[in-house]
Amino acid sequence: MHHLFKKILNENLKSSPKFGRSDEGSNKLGEILRERRFLYFTKNGPIEIVFNIKHYLSAFILSMVFLFKIVQFLLIGATTFFNYLTFTNNQVINQKFTDSEIETLKNIANDVLN
């Protein structure tokens, strides 16, 4: 079925390498990153869109910065949370009396004084 569909399309569609279809088996990096042009016809006139190596490099760099910032945010967030837990734990350990013990001692002192 797939071969029949491909045969019908190849017979009815005309194309050339100039307009985007490359030769079979051409997987060179230069061929992949070559300049691509698209022409769209609108009521106000044609619009040409061009993708060249600058666009591919800037998209790659932007995605690397984005991934780095996400990893950085996760690592800094995790270390900050760990530091907060450690600080809170140290404060609890270093307290001589808990809040409930302080209230109990105040009540005992008030009972003795009254």
HUTA-V725865 format. One record per backbone hydrogen bond with DSSP energy under -0.5 kcal/mol. CO is the residue of the C=O (numbers start at 0). NH is the residue of the N-H. If there is no record, write none. Layout:
# HUTA-V725865
CO_NH + CO_NH
This chain:
# HUTA-V725865
0_4 + 1_5 + 2_6 + 3_7 + 4_8 + 5_9 + 6_10 + 7_11 + 8_12 + 15_18 + 15_20 + 16_19 + 19_21 + 22_25 + 24_26 + 27_31 + 28_32 + 30_33 + 35_50 + 37_39 + 37_48 + 39_41 + 39_46 + 41_44 + 44_41 + 46_39 + 46_48 + 48_37 + 50_35 + 51_54 + 51_55 + 52_56 + 53_57 + 54_58 + 55_59 + 56_60 + 57_61 + 58_62 + 59_63 + 60_64 + 61_65 + 62_66 + 63_67 + 64_68 + 65_69 + 66_70 + 67_71 + 68_72 + 69_73 + 70_74 + 71_75 + 72_76 + 73_77 + 74_78 + 75_79 + 76_80 + 77_81 + 78_82 + 79_83 + 80_84 + 81_85 + 82_86 + 83_87 + 84_88 + 85_89 + 86_90 + 87_91 + 88_92 + 89_93 + 90_94 + 97_101 + 98_102 + 99_103 + 100_104 + 101_105 + 102_106 + 103_107 + 104_108 + 105_109 + 106_110 + 107_111 + 108_112 + 109_113
